[in-house]
Amino acid sequence: MVLEGRDMDGIGNTMQKKAAELERLAEVLVTGEQLRLRLHEAKVIKDRRHHLRTYPNCFVAKELIDWLIEHKEATERDTAIKIMQKLLDQSIIHHVCDEHREFKDMKLFYRFRKDDGTFPLDSEAKVFMRGQRIYEKLMNTENNLLQTREEEGGTFERTLVASEFIDWLLQEGEMPTREETERLGRRLLEHGIIQHVTNKHHFVDGPLLYQFRMNFRRRRRLIELLHERGRTIPESHDSPFCLRKQNSDGGNTSFLSVSPTKEIKVAVGVRRSSMSSSCGSSGYYSSSPTLSSSPPVLCNPKSVLKRQVSPEELQTPGGPFIKKTFTIVGDAVGWGFVVRGSKPCHIQAVDPGGPAAAAGMKVCQFVVSVNGLNVLSHDYRTVSNLILTGPRTIVMEVMEEA
């Protein structure tokens, strides 16, 4: 059967919608789990008594709202209620007697379903929870699985060799047979938890390299739960990127993007990671969450570069370029810059209020290395992935015209 163009478009749209749904589900599950662990650590969740009956592992709604405001997860009680209502609607939490379907600012007991074993584990949720458990186990045990390796002429950090990963999963008792373990790896990839280093291959038992695409330890902001992700935009080296408004203190953060025609376009931006807000062909590149009720402001600038240069030109002794080194500590929503281009990639935009700007980063600088790894021969997708799967503090070398 031959599919016509419109049929292929329909399949592509369906896959993108499915990827977006999976990503939203993952964010809710991970954000909810991070909150649950924090509340246990803070002793907000504990056994409580009411009318001679003990309710294990629960929290008082009113006390929790106080805690959210105290820890700046919400600026007001109404917002805190909406956040917890989102978790209740997604069956992350529930009233201990299931008598209230609304989260109320009262002395009512609620509980995380994971604490009483009532979480409705459908097939999608099971994959994300399995992925999170594997990720944490991998990070908390001594092993040599995650290493810097080379594949197809590129160097990639924190990679897993598929066959070694399968050996480890079998050793840890995650699956009984090698065939079932390989199928688990394929499910993790299909749900965007892991990915091939160049997005060219599915998960197969062999020497190919894979990385965790989802960093389960990245601190999620609870406010992100209240806003849907922006529409996805096909990605290219000159693709548009979506900038969002963050108006927590009543003021706007101007985000400047300069096109080659010198025209200045002003959008309202959020501190964000180096990853684009659009969705690549694999469906694994996601948008930053909207942090206010204002609609996103879209701009479609071409590359900010006056001209593209080669890695050789940048490294020519006595050339017109000088090297600078920045140490950037990411905040709760990223590092505050956007990379674009290929071999070498460049800084396309910098949030004036973000960590990158504070370190001295500017547009039009070419990215030379990330955490000691030379990336002059890599495109922006690889560099973005390297940053997102690495530590919160990144050391970047860039070149700029003197």
C-alpha positions in Angstrom: 0.0 0.0 0.0 1.3 3.4 -1.0 0.5 6.3 1.3 -0.2 9.7 -0.2 1.3 12.9 1.2 -1.8 13.8 3.2 -1.9 10.3 4.7 1.7 10.6 5.8 1.0 14.0 7.3 -1.9 12.5 9.3 0.4 9.8 10.6 3.1 12.3 11.5 0.5 14.5 13.3 -0.8 11.5 15.2 2.7 10.5 16.3 3.5 14.1 17.4 0.3 14.2 19.4 1.1 10.9 21.0 4.6 12.1 21.9 3.2 15.3 23.4 0.7 13.3 25.5 3.4 11.0 26.7 5.6 13.9 27.6 2.8 15.6 29.6 2.2 12.3 31.4 5.9 12.0 32.2 6.1 15.5 33.6 3.1 15.0 35.9 4.3 11.7 37.2 7.9 12.9 37.8 6.8 16.2 39.3 4.3 14.4 41.6 6.9 11.9 42.7 9.4 14.7 43.5 6.9 16.5 45.6 6.0 13.3 47.4 9.6 12.6 48.4 10.1 16.2 49.5 7.0 16.1 51.7 8.2 12.8 53.3 11.5 14.4 54.0 9.9 17.5 55.5 7.6 15.3 57.7 4.5 16.9 56.1 3.5 13.3 55.2 3.1 11.2 58.3 0.6 8.9 60.2 -2.3 10.9 61.5 -5.3 10.2 63.8 -8.9 11.3 63.6 -11.8 10.0 65.6 -9.8 7.1 67.0 -8.6 6.0 63.6 -5.1 6.2 62.2 -4.5 7.2 58.6 -1.0 6.3 57.5 1.2 8.4 55.3 -1.2 11.3 54.7 -1.0 15.1 54.8 -3.4 17.9 55.9 -4.5 20.0 52.9 -4.3 23.3 54.8 -0.8 22.5 56.1 0.4 21.5 52.7 -0.8 24.8 51.1 1.1 26.6 53.9 4.2 24.6 53.0 3.9 25.3 49.2 3.7 29.0 49.9 6.5 28.9 52.4 8.7 27.1 49.9 7.7 29.5 47.0 6.1 26.8 45.0 3.0 29.0 44.9 2.5 32.7 45.5 -1.0 32.4 46.8 -3.4 29.9 48.2 -5.6 29.7 45.1 -2.6 28.8 42.9 -1.6 26.1 45.4 -5.1 24.7 45.4 -5.0 24.5 41.6 -1.7 22.7 41.6 -2.9 20.1 44.0 -6.2 19.8 42.1 -4.1 18.9 39.0 -2.5 16.1 40.9 -5.8 14.9 42.2 -7.3 15.0 38.7 -4.4 12.9 37.5 -5.0 10.3 40.3 -1.6 11.2 41.9 -3.3 12.0 45.2 -6.7 11.4 46.7 -8.8 12.1 49.8 -8.1 9.3 52.3 -11.7 8.2 52.2 -12.4 9.3 48.6 -15.2 11.6 49.9 -13.9 14.7 48.2 -13.1 15.1 44.5 -11.9 18.6 45.0 -8.8 19.7 46.8 -10.0 22.0 49.6 -8.1 24.4 51.8 -9.3 22.7 54.9 -8.1 20.3 57.6 -8.8 17.3 55.4 -6.6 14.3 55.0 -5.2 13.5 51.5 -2.6 10.9 50.5 -0.4 10.1 47.5 -1.7 7.0 45.8 1.8 5.6 45.6 1.9 5.6 49.4 -1.2 3.3 49.7 -0.7 1.2 46.6 -3.9 2.6 44.8 -2.1 4.3 41.9 -3.9 3.3 38.7 -0.9 1.9 36.7 -1.8 1.8 33.1 0.8 0.7 30.5 2.1 4.2 29.9 2.5 5.1 33.6 4.2 1.8 34.2 6.9 2.5 31.7 7.7 6.0 33.2 7.8 4.6 36.7 10.0 1.7 35.6 12.3 4.2 33.8 12.5 6.4 36.9 13.4 3.4 39.1 16.1 2.2 36.6 17.5 5.7 36.4 17.8 6.1 40.1 19.2 2.6 40.6 21.8 3.3 37.9 22.8 6.6 39.5 22.9 5.2 43.0 25.0 2.1 42.4 28.7 1.9 41.6 29.1 0.9 37.9 31.0 1.9 34.8 28.0 1.9 32.5 27.8 5.6 31.9 30.9 6.8 30.0 32.1 9.1 27.3 32.3 7.2 24.1 32.6 7.7 20.3 30.1 6.6 17.6 29.9 7.6 13.9 32.8 10.1 14.3 31.2 11.9 17.2 32.0 11.9 20.9 29.1 11.6 23.4 29.1 11.9 27.2 27.2 9.7 29.7 26.5 7.0 27.2 25.3 3.4 27.6 26.3 0.5 25.4 23.0 -1.3 24.6 24.4 -4.8 25.2 26.1 -3.8 28.5 22.9 -2.0 29.6 21.0 -5.2 29.0 23.6 -7.3 30.9 23.1 -4.9 33.9 19.3 -5.0 33.8 19.4 -8.8 33.8 21.9 -8.7 36.7 19.6 -6.4 38.6 16.6 -8.7 38.0 14.6 -6.1 36.0 13.7 -8.8 33.4 14.1 -12.6 33.3 15.3 -13.0 29.7 17.5 -11.1 27.3 14.7 -10.8 24.7 12.3 -9.3 27.2 15.0 -6.9 28.4 15.6 -5.7 24.8 11.8 -5.1 24.5 12.0 -3.0 27.8 14.8 -0.9 26.2 12.6 -0.3 23.2 9.7 0.8 25.4 12.0 3.2 27.2 13.1 4.7 23.9 9.5 4.9 22.5 8.5 6.9 25.6 11.4 9.3 25.3 13.3 8.1 28.4 16.3 7.0 26.5 17.5 7.7 22.9 20.2 6.7 20.5 23.0 9.3 20.6 22.2 10.5 17.0 18.5 9.5 17.0 19.2 7.2 14.0 18.4 3.8 15.6 15.8 2.1 17.8 17.0 0.2 20.8 18.8 -3.1 19.8 20.9 -5.5 21.7 24.4 -4.6 20.4 27.2 -2.1 20.4 25.1 1.1 19.7 25.2 4.0 22.2 22.3 5.4 24.0 21.7 8.2 26.5 19.0 9.0 29.1 17.0 11.7 27.4 14.9 12.3 30.5 16.7 13.6 33.6 14.5 12.4 36.4 16.5 14.4 38.9 15.9 17.7 37.3 13.9 19.8 39.8 10.4 20.4 38.3 8.5 23.5 39.3 5.0 22.7 40.4 3.6 25.7 38.6 4.4 23.9 35.4 1.6 21.5 36.0 -1.0 24.2 35.5 -0.1 25.0 31.9 -0.2 23.0 28.7 2.9 22.9 26.5 3.0 25.1 23.4 2.2 23.8 20.0 5.1 22.1 18.4 6.9 23.6 15.4 8.9 21.6 12.8 12.6 22.0 13.5 15.4 23.1 11.2 18.6 25.0 11.6 16.6 28.2 10.9 13.4 27.1 12.6 11.3 29.4 14.7 11.5 29.1 18.5 8.8 29.9 21.0 9.5 32.3 23.8 7.3 32.3 26.9 6.3 35.0 29.4 7.3 34.7 33.0 5.6 37.5 35.0 6.1 36.4 38.6 7.0 39.9 39.8 4.7 41.9 37.7 7.3 42.9 35.1 8.3 41.6 31.7 11.6 40.1 30.7 12.5 41.3 27.3 14.1 38.7 25.1 16.0 40.2 22.1 16.6 38.3 18.9 18.4 40.0 16.0 17.8 38.9 12.4 20.5 39.3 9.7 18.6 42.3 8.4 19.4 44.2 11.7 15.7 44.2 12.5 15.1 43.9 16.2 12.3 41.6 17.3 11.2 41.7 21.0 9.5 38.8 22.6 8.8 38.0 26.2 11.0 35.2 27.4 11.6 32.7 30.2 14.9 31.5 31.4 15.3 28.3 29.5 17.7 25.5 28.7 19.7 25.3 25.5 17.2 23.0 24.0 14.8 24.3 21.4 11.1 24.6 22.1 10.1 22.7 19.0 9.8 19.1 18.2 12.3 17.3 16.0 11.6 14.5 13.6 12.0 11.9 16.2 9.4 13.5 18.5 11.8 13.6 21.4 12.5 17.4 21.6 10.0 19.2 23.7 8.9 22.7 24.5 9.4 24.6 27.7 6.3 25.0 29.8 4.2 28.1 29.7 4.6 29.9 33.0 1.7 32.3 32.8 -1.7 32.6 31.4 -0.5 34.9 28.6 -0.3 33.4 25.1 3.1 32.5 23.8 4.8 35.1 21.7 6.2 33.5 18.5 9.0 34.9 16.5 10.7 33.4 13.5 14.2 34.9 13.2 16.8 33.6 10.8 20.2 32.8 12.2 21.7 35.7 14.1 25.0 35.1 12.4 26.2 37.5 9.7 28.1 34.6 8.2 28.8 31.0 9.0 32.4 30.0 9.8 34.1 26.7 9.8 35.8 25.0 12.8 39.1 25.4 11.0 38.6 29.2 10.7 37.9 29.4 14.4 41.1 27.6 15.4 43.4 29.4 13.0 46.3 30.8 15.0 46.3 34.6 14.9 42.7 34.7 13.5 40.1 37.3 14.4 38.4 35.1 17.1 39.1 35.1 20.8 38.1 32.3 23.3 36.1 32.9 26.4 35.1 30.4 29.1 31.8 30.6 31.1 30.7 28.6 34.2 26.9 28.6 34.2 24.8 27.2 37.0 21.3 26.3 35.8 18.3 27.5 37.8 15.0 25.8 38.2 14.0 26.3 34.6 17.3 26.0 32.7 20.4 27.9 31.7 18.8 30.8 29.8 20.2 30.4 26.2 19.4 28.8 22.9 21.9 27.1 20.6 21.4 26.8 16.8 23.3 25.8 13.8 25.8 23.1 12.8 29.5 22.5 12.9 30.0 24.7 14.8 26.7 25.6 16.5 26.3 29.1 17.9 24.4 31.1 20.5 21.1 32.1 18.9 19.5 33.9 21.8 20.2 34.7 25.5 17.7 35.6 28.1 18.8 38.8 29.7 17.6 37.7 33.1 19.0 34.2 33.0 22.1 32.4 34.3 23.9 32.5 30.9 23.6 36.3 30.6 24.8 36.7 34.2 27.9 34.7 33.2 28.6 36.9 30.2 27.2 34.9 27.3 26.2 36.8 24.2 24.5 35.9 20.9 26.7 35.1 17.9 29.3 33.3 20.0 30.4 29.9 18.6 30.3 26.9 21.0 33.7 25.2 21.3 33.4 22.9 24.2 30.9 21.8 26.9 32.4 20.4 30.1 35.7 19.8 28.5 34.3 18.0 25.4 35.1 19.6 22.1 31.8 20.1 20.2 33.0 22.0 17.1 32.0 19.1 14.9 28.5 18.7 16.4 25.2 20.3 15.6 22.9 22.0 18.1 20.8 18.9 18.7 23.8 17.0 20.0 25.1 20.0 22.0 21.6 20.5 23.5 21.4 16.9 24.5 24.9 17.0 26.0 23.9 19.9 28.2 20.5 18.5 29.3 21.9 15.1 30.2 24.9 16.6 32.1 25.3 18.3 35.5 23.5 21.4 36.5 26.7 23.4 36.4 28.2 23.6 32.9 31.6 25.0 31.8 31.4 26.3 28.2 34.2 27.6 25.9 33.0 29.9 23.1 34.7 31.9 20.4 33.7 35.4 19.4 35.0 37.9 16.9 37.6 40.2 18.6 
